[in-house]
Amino acid sequence: MKNLRHTTSEPGTNEGGFTLIELLVVIAIISILAALMTPIVGSVRGKAQAMQCQNNVRQILLARQMYVGDNYGNMVPCRPAWPDDPKGYCTWRWLLKEMYGLGEAVFVCPSAPNSYTEAGRPEPFAPGKSDVNANYAHVGEVFGNDSQSRRISLIPEVSQQVELVEARDYWSDMNMGSFGWVWADGYGVYGYWHAGKTTIGYGDGHVELKKLGATVTPRCQWDTPAGPHDGATHPEYAAMLEMYK
């Protein structure tokens, strides 16, 4: 019969476990790794959200182009007639949602802290209920701010024409005169959620992620029917530089 020997640990030892110092070392290493990974995870998430935002704008631009094709070269009005609305009209966003089946999520930037709607606003030109929560507006100087449709043939270079911009405001149309608008937080009405850049949709359907100032100078891409010019001469340009560095 095998002789079984009973053994005991020496006082102060911790066989098969961790000492307090070892546990503290492990916790410290995990904390350091977590601190190193947090900005990486945040950066990856931010890039993914920027890509989703650009995809949203592409879908909206495609629907707007489909409208032009279905309406003999006429662009979608800013606030077209809509009999089901208490005021008799809707926003272009609502119209595209209803006509071409765009989901409401397409109109919201995933990086934006809030989204906004014209519906129910007290202003006389705001629809009663027919708008979506959104972060995208079209350029009113070219695409209109009323119920009238404009001809796309009036735009000399659609590839250089800003059509959609990210906005922190409820209006479905924005323009260069909006550069000077200031919110309570000291910033303007345009979105800058992608590392200081904004998603810009152009008239030919392509999308760029860029600084807002790059759409203004050396060549203005906002009101190109006015002819090639440098937007730095606009009275609101200085305000834009201050808020969208």
Secondary structure as UniProt FT lines:
FT   TURN            11..12
FT   TURN            15..16
FT   HELIX           20..70
FT   TURN            71..73
FT   TURN            83..84
FT   TURN            86..87
FT   HELIX           92..100
FT   HELIX           104..107
FT   TURN            110..111
FT   TURN            119..120
FT   TURN            124..125
FT   STRAND          136..139
FT   HELIX           140..143
FT   HELIX           152..154
FT   HELIX           158..160
FT   STRAND          162..167
FT   STRAND          173..174
FT   HELIX           176..180
FT   TURN            184..185
FT   TURN            195..196
FT   STRAND          197..202
FT   TURN            203..204
FT   STRAND          207..210
FT   HELIX           212..215
FT   HELIX           224..226
FT   HELIX           231..233
FT   TURN            235..236
FT   HELIX           237..243
//
